[in-house]
Amino acid sequence: MKIIHTSDWHLGDRLFNYDRTDEEEHFFGQLAAVVAKEQPDALVVSGDVFDMGAPGNDVAKRFTDRLLDVLEQCPAMETVVIAGNHDSYSRLVVDESLWSRFHVHVLGRPAEDGDGGAIFAGNVVEIPGKGVIAAVPFCHSRNFPTVDGAPGEDREKEYFAGLARYVAERSEGLPAVLMAHLAVKGELDLRGHDKMLVIGGEECVGVAELGPSYDCVALGHIHCPQWIKGEKKVARYCGTPRAINFDETCDHGVDVVTVEAGAAPEVRTEVFEPLHALVTLGGKDGIPFDEALKQVAEATLPADTYIRLNVRLGVGELPGPGWTERARKACCAKGLRFCVNNPIRTETSEKQETKRMLTMEELKELSNDEVLQILSTRQRLSQRQCELVKSLMEEKAI
């Protein structure tokens, strides 16, 4: 069975308030080309279709229109889409009856009966003569359906064990694939992720706990493509098809996977070219602000490249008034898209570091971006937290 494995599209996301519609259209065009070339038996989308639970109507329409374009490239292909932690399962499945007419199976949550018992058949898609796909959307561990009528100590573990038994009974020598949206235990490359969100905020599952019945485990949630280290090569994150933030410094694309019963899956990654690259100037350790501006002036980058400046700050130093506007003008002069001055604090002990208080006059001179930079530095906000705070500031016209 040949599948195309993709996940974490995050449709509707914004990068420091830049609209990314053209990049999404570019991604869908490349996905359609891969489907046309490969003619797979199935396309599996392992969650986080949208960036937020309530996407705008334009974003939802783009998902529908562009996915239909992809399906036209291989009408016989079965497509399986599951909800991720960024998706609203109810919003995702609202059109499931219509999608079924196009061989698209949309699953928002593990199926259950009126008493909360698991209905494994509701999460298994059979590809006639080719294989079986078990599809498990994102679900908090405490919310998994019960197995055999009674909740045990670990509902998630029991659910996956029961699903594996169900799949083993129906695969009958054909390849079996599990697709899921979750964080697994192991040594993970978490570039671009808030590690506390991935490790501390959500339960992690051991690959062995997913069950032994599968020839391939096609995962979503982690944005960097990778095999699960320490395990035989069965479980894999395909990563995002495009960079969602500056720290995702890896190749992006989709996996073309050939699965045979009893054999390790063969994976070939189709790397996608970004429409607009995300480039950080200033190096890992940062450089003084004026030197960062000099690097912008000397840069030879394609137009509309997104720019982040790593600016080194000394002990007690704060971003200077006007830095954001100066950086924006410097990037605009080169046809680049300025995003943020990213403060890199000089490493000192907590006792050595002093935090100078701003006067009211100094605060009034700062732009929203500069206030956000100071807040981010002092409170160690993640990039996503910064974006949420910025959206609130703009909404309230602070």
C-alpha positions as CSV (number, residue, x, y, z in Angstrom):
1,M,0.0,0.0,0.0
2,K,1.3,3.4,-0.9
3,I,0.3,6.4,1.2
4,I,1.2,10.1,1.3
5,H,1.6,11.2,4.9
6,T,1.2,14.8,5.8
7,S,0.1,16.7,8.9
8,D,0.1,20.0,10.8
9,W,-1.0,22.3,8.0
10,H,-2.1,25.0,10.5
11,L,-4.2,26.8,7.9
12,G,-5.1,30.3,8.8
13,D,-1.9,30.9,10.9
14,R,-0.3,34.4,10.9
15,L,3.3,35.1,11.3
16,F,3.7,38.3,13.3
17,N,0.4,39.5,11.7
18,Y,1.4,38.7,8.2
19,D,-1.3,37.0,6.2
20,R,0.0,33.7,4.8
21,T,-2.7,32.8,2.3
22,D,-0.3,32.8,-0.7
23,E,2.0,30.3,1.1
24,E,-0.9,28.0,1.8
25,E,-2.0,28.1,-1.8
26,H,1.7,27.4,-2.8
27,F,1.7,24.3,-0.5
28,F,-1.5,22.9,-1.9
29,G,-0.1,23.3,-5.4
30,Q,2.9,21.2,-4.4
31,L,0.8,18.6,-2.6
32,A,-1.4,18.2,-5.7
33,A,1.7,17.7,-7.9
34,V,3.0,14.9,-5.6
35,V,-0.4,13.2,-5.6
36,A,-0.6,13.4,-9.4
37,K,2.9,11.9,-9.7
38,E,2.6,9.2,-7.1
39,Q,-1.0,8.1,-7.5
40,P,-1.2,6.8,-3.9
41,D,-3.7,4.4,-2.4
42,A,-4.3,6.8,0.4
43,L,-3.6,10.3,1.6
44,V,-3.4,10.6,5.4
45,V,-3.6,14.0,7.2
46,S,-2.5,13.4,10.8
47,G,-4.2,16.4,12.5
48,D,-3.9,20.2,13.0
49,V,-5.6,21.0,9.7
50,F,-6.4,24.5,11.0
51,D,-4.3,26.8,13.3
52,M,-7.3,27.5,15.5
53,G,-10.6,25.8,16.5
54,A,-12.7,28.5,14.8
55,P,-11.1,29.2,11.4
56,G,-12.4,32.1,9.4
57,N,-14.8,31.3,6.6
58,D,-12.2,32.2,4.0
59,V,-9.8,29.7,5.6
60,A,-12.4,26.9,5.8
61,K,-13.3,27.6,2.1
62,R,-9.7,27.4,1.1
63,F,-9.4,24.0,2.8
64,T,-12.4,22.7,0.9
65,D,-11.5,24.2,-2.5
66,R,-7.8,23.2,-2.4
67,L,-8.4,19.7,-1.0
68,L,-10.9,19.1,-3.9
69,D,-8.1,20.1,-6.3
70,V,-5.8,17.6,-4.7
71,L,-8.4,14.8,-4.9
72,E,-8.9,15.4,-8.6
73,Q,-5.3,14.3,-9.2
74,C,-6.1,10.8,-8.0
75,P,-9.9,10.1,-7.9
76,A,-9.5,6.5,-6.7
77,M,-7.4,7.6,-3.6
78,E,-8.9,7.3,-0.1
79,T,-8.2,10.3,2.1
80,V,-8.3,10.2,5.9
81,V,-8.2,13.4,7.9
82,I,-8.1,13.5,11.7
83,A,-8.4,16.4,14.2
84,G,-5.4,17.6,16.0
85,N,-5.1,19.6,19.3
86,H,-5.5,22.9,17.3
87,D,-8.7,21.7,15.6
88,S,-12.3,21.8,16.8
89,Y,-13.4,18.3,16.2
90,S,-17.0,19.4,15.7
91,R,-16.0,22.1,13.2
92,L,-13.9,19.6,11.3
93,V,-16.6,16.9,10.9
94,V,-19.5,19.2,10.1
95,D,-19.2,18.2,6.4
96,E,-18.2,14.6,6.9
97,S,-21.3,13.3,5.0
98,L,-20.4,15.4,2.0
99,W,-16.7,14.5,2.1
100,S,-17.6,10.8,2.2
101,R,-18.9,11.1,-1.4
102,F,-15.3,11.9,-2.4
103,H,-13.7,9.0,-0.6
104,V,-12.7,11.4,2.2
105,H,-13.0,10.1,5.8
106,V,-13.0,12.9,8.4
107,L,-12.7,11.8,12.0
108,G,-12.9,14.3,14.9
109,R,-12.7,12.0,17.9
110,P,-12.5,8.3,18.9
111,A,-16.0,6.8,18.1
112,E,-18.1,5.7,21.1
113,D,-21.6,4.4,21.8
114,G,-24.2,6.0,24.0
115,D,-22.5,4.6,27.2
116,G,-19.1,5.9,26.3
117,G,-17.8,2.6,25.1
118,A,-15.3,2.4,22.2
119,I,-16.6,1.6,18.7
120,F,-13.4,0.7,17.0
121,A,-15.0,0.3,13.6
122,G,-15.7,4.0,13.6
123,N,-12.0,4.7,13.5
124,V,-10.8,2.1,11.0
125,V,-10.8,2.7,7.2
126,E,-10.3,-0.3,5.0
127,I,-8.6,0.1,1.6
128,P,-10.0,-2.9,-0.3
129,G,-7.2,-5.3,-1.3
130,K,-4.5,-2.8,-0.1
131,G,-4.6,-2.5,3.7
132,V,-6.2,-1.1,6.8
133,I,-5.8,2.4,8.4
134,A,-6.6,3.0,12.0
135,A,-7.2,6.7,12.6
136,V,-7.1,8.2,16.1
137,P,-7.7,12.0,16.4
138,F,-6.2,14.0,19.3
139,C,-7.9,13.2,22.6
140,H,-7.0,13.9,26.2
141,S,-6.1,10.7,28.0
142,R,-9.0,10.9,30.4
143,N,-11.5,11.3,27.6
144,F,-10.8,8.1,25.6
145,P,-13.8,5.8,25.3
146,T,-13.9,2.8,27.7
147,V,-13.0,-0.7,26.5
148,D,-15.1,-3.8,27.5
149,G,-17.6,-1.7,29.4
150,A,-15.6,-0.5,32.3
151,P,-13.0,2.3,32.6
152,G,-9.6,1.1,33.8
153,E,-6.7,2.9,35.3
154,D,-5.3,4.1,32.0
155,R,-8.1,4.6,29.4
156,E,-5.7,5.7,26.7
157,K,-3.5,2.7,27.0
158,E,-6.5,0.3,27.1
159,Y,-8.0,2.1,24.0
160,F,-4.9,1.7,21.9
161,A,-4.5,-1.9,23.0
162,G,-8.1,-2.7,22.1
163,L,-7.8,-0.9,18.7
164,A,-4.7,-2.9,17.9
165,R,-6.5,-6.2,18.6
166,Y,-9.4,-5.1,16.4
167,V,-7.1,-4.1,13.5
168,A,-5.1,-7.4,13.8
169,E,-8.3,-9.3,13.3
170,R,-9.2,-7.4,10.1
171,S,-5.9,-6.9,8.4
172,E,-5.7,-10.5,7.3
173,G,-2.1,-10.3,6.1
174,L,-2.6,-6.8,4.5
175,P,-0.5,-3.8,5.7
176,A,-1.8,-2.0,8.8
177,V,-1.2,1.7,9.4
178,L,-2.0,3.7,12.5
179,M,-2.3,7.4,12.2
180,A,-2.6,9.6,15.3
181,H,-2.0,13.1,16.6
182,L,-0.1,12.9,19.9
183,A,3.3,13.3,21.5
184,V,5.2,10.1,22.0
185,K,7.9,9.3,24.6
186,G,11.4,9.3,23.4
187,E,14.3,11.6,22.3
188,L,12.4,14.1,20.1
189,D,13.7,17.0,17.9
190,L,11.5,19.8,19.2
191,R,12.7,22.6,17.1
192,G,10.0,25.3,16.9
193,H,8.0,23.9,19.8
194,D,7.4,25.2,23.3
195,K,8.9,22.2,25.1
196,M,6.7,22.7,28.2
197,L,3.6,22.5,26.0
198,V,4.8,19.3,24.3
199,I,6.2,17.5,27.3
200,G,4.5,19.0,30.3
201,G,1.1,20.1,29.1
202,E,0.1,16.9,27.2
203,E,0.5,13.3,28.1
204,C,3.2,11.4,26.1
205,V,2.5,7.8,24.9
206,G,5.1,5.1,24.5
207,V,5.3,3.7,20.9
208,A,4.9,0.2,22.3
209,E,1.7,1.2,24.0
210,L,0.2,2.0,20.6
211,G,0.1,-1.7,19.9
212,P,2.2,-4.3,17.9
213,S,-0.3,-4.7,15.0
214,Y,1.0,-1.9,12.8
215,D,3.5,-1.9,9.9
216,C,3.6,1.9,10.0
217,V,2.7,4.6,12.5
218,A,2.1,7.9,10.8
219,L,2.1,10.7,13.5
220,G,1.2,14.3,13.6
221,H,1.9,17.0,16.2
222,I,5.7,17.5,16.2
223,H,6.7,19.8,13.4
224,C,10.2,18.5,12.7
225,P,10.2,15.3,10.5
226,Q,11.8,12.4,12.3
227,W,11.7,8.7,13.2
228,I,11.1,8.0,16.8
229,K,14.6,7.4,18.2
230,G,15.2,4.2,20.1
231,E,12.5,2.3,18.3
232,K,12.6,0.2,15.1
233,K,11.7,2.4,12.2
234,V,7.9,2.1,12.3
235,A,6.7,5.3,13.9
236,R,7.4,8.6,12.2
237,Y,6.4,12.3,12.3
238,C,6.3,13.7,8.8
239,G,6.5,17.3,10.1
240,T,4.9,20.4,8.7
241,P,4.7,21.0,4.9
242,R,5.9,24.6,5.5
243,A,7.7,26.4,8.4
244,I,5.2,27.7,11.0
245,N,7.8,29.7,12.9
246,F,11.5,30.8,12.7
247,D,12.8,28.0,14.9
248,E,11.6,25.2,12.5
249,T,15.0,25.1,10.8
250,C,14.4,21.8,9.0
251,D,13.2,20.7,5.6
252,H,9.5,20.7,5.1
253,G,7.3,18.5,2.8
254,V,5.4,15.3,2.8
255,D,6.3,11.6,3.2
256,V,5.7,9.1,0.4
257,V,5.4,5.8,2.3
258,T,5.3,2.2,0.9
259,V,3.9,-0.2,3.4
260,E,4.1,-4.0,3.3
261,A,2.8,-6.4,5.9
262,G,5.6,-7.6,8.2
263,A,8.2,-5.3,6.7
264,A,9.6,-1.9,7.7
265,P,8.0,1.0,5.8
266,E,9.9,2.6,3.0
267,V,9.8,6.4,3.3
268,R,10.8,9.0,0.8
269,T,10.4,12.6,1.7
270,E,9.2,15.1,-1.0
271,V,10.7,18.4,0.1
272,F,8.7,21.5,-0.6
273,E,10.2,24.8,-1.6
274,P,8.9,27.7,0.6
275,L,7.2,30.6,-1.2
276,H,8.8,33.0,1.4
277,A,11.7,31.8,3.5
278,L,12.0,32.5,7.2
279,V,15.5,33.9,7.9
280,T,17.1,34.8,11.2
281,L,20.0,37.4,11.0
282,G,22.4,37.8,13.9
283,G,23.4,34.2,14.6
284,K,22.5,32.1,17.6
285,D,24.1,34.4,20.1
286,G,22.8,37.7,18.6
287,I,24.7,40.8,17.6
288,P,24.3,44.5,18.6
289,F,21.3,46.2,17.0
290,D,23.3,48.5,14.7
291,E,25.2,45.5,13.4
292,A,22.0,43.7,12.8
293,L,20.8,46.6,10.7
294,K,24.0,46.5,8.7
295,Q,23.4,42.8,8.0
296,V,20.0,43.7,6.7
297,A,21.5,46.3,4.4
298,E,24.0,43.8,3.1
299,A,21.7,40.9,2.7
300,T,21.0,39.4,-0.7
301,L,17.7,37.6,-0.1
302,P,14.6,37.1,-2.3
303,A,11.9,39.7,-2.0
304,D,9.3,39.1,0.8
305,T,11.6,36.9,2.9
306,Y,10.5,37.0,6.5
307,I,13.2,38.5,8.8
308,R,13.9,38.0,12.5
309,L,16.8,39.8,14.0
310,N,18.6,38.2,16.9
311,V,19.8,41.3,18.9
312,R,22.2,40.8,21.8
313,L,21.4,42.7,25.0
314,G,23.8,43.2,27.9
315,V,23.1,42.9,31.6
316,G,20.1,45.1,32.4
317,E,19.9,46.4,28.8
318,L,16.5,47.0,27.2
319,P,15.6,47.3,23.6
320,G,16.1,50.9,22.5
321,P,13.2,53.2,21.6
322,G,12.5,53.1,17.9
323,W,14.3,49.9,17.2
324,T,11.2,48.2,15.8
325,E,10.5,51.1,13.4
326,R,14.2,51.3,12.3
327,A,14.3,47.6,11.6
328,R,11.1,47.7,9.7
329,K,12.3,50.5,7.5
330,A,15.6,48.8,6.9
331,C,13.8,45.6,5.8
332,C,11.3,47.5,3.7
333,A,14.1,49.2,1.8
334,K,15.3,45.7,0.8
335,G,11.8,44.4,0.0
336,L,11.9,42.1,3.0
337,R,9.2,41.4,5.6
338,F,10.4,42.4,9.1
339,C,8.9,40.4,11.9
340,V,10.7,40.9,15.2
341,N,13.8,42.0,17.0
342,N,14.4,38.8,19.1
343,P,16.4,39.8,22.3
344,I,19.3,37.4,23.2
345,R,20.2,38.1,26.7
346,T,23.8,37.9,27.8
347,E,24.2,34.9,30.0
348,T,24.6,36.0,33.6
349,S,23.7,34.6,37.0
350,E,20.3,35.7,38.4
351,K,22.1,37.6,41.1
352,Q,24.2,39.6,38.6
353,E,21.3,40.5,36.3
354,T,19.6,43.7,37.2
355,K,16.2,44.7,35.9
356,R,16.0,48.5,35.3
357,M,12.5,50.0,35.8
358,L,11.3,52.1,32.9
359,T,10.0,55.6,33.6
360,M,6.5,56.5,32.4
361,E,8.1,58.9,29.9
362,E,10.2,56.1,28.5
363,L,7.3,53.7,28.3
364,K,5.2,56.2,26.4
365,E,7.9,56.4,23.7
366,L,7.9,52.7,23.1
367,S,5.8,51.0,20.4
368,N,3.6,48.0,21.1
369,D,6.3,45.8,19.5
370,E,9.0,47.2,21.8
371,V,6.8,46.8,24.9
372,L,6.2,43.2,23.8
373,Q,9.9,42.6,23.4
374,I,10.6,43.8,26.9
375,L,7.7,41.6,28.3
376,S,9.0,38.6,26.3
377,T,12.5,39.0,27.6
378,R,11.5,39.4,31.3
379,Q,8.8,36.8,31.3
380,R,10.5,34.3,28.9
381,L,7.4,34.1,26.7
382,S,7.3,31.6,23.9
383,Q,6.7,32.8,20.4
384,R,3.1,31.7,20.4
385,Q,2.5,33.5,23.7
386,C,4.0,36.6,22.2
387,E,1.7,36.4,19.2
388,L,-1.4,36.0,21.5
389,V,-0.3,39.0,23.7
390,K,0.2,41.1,20.5
391,S,-3.2,40.2,19.2
392,L,-4.8,41.3,22.5
393,M,-2.9,44.5,22.4
394,E,-4.1,45.3,18.9
395,E,-7.7,44.3,19.7
396,K,-7.7,46.6,22.7
397,A,-5.7,49.3,20.9
398,I,-3.3,49.5,23.8
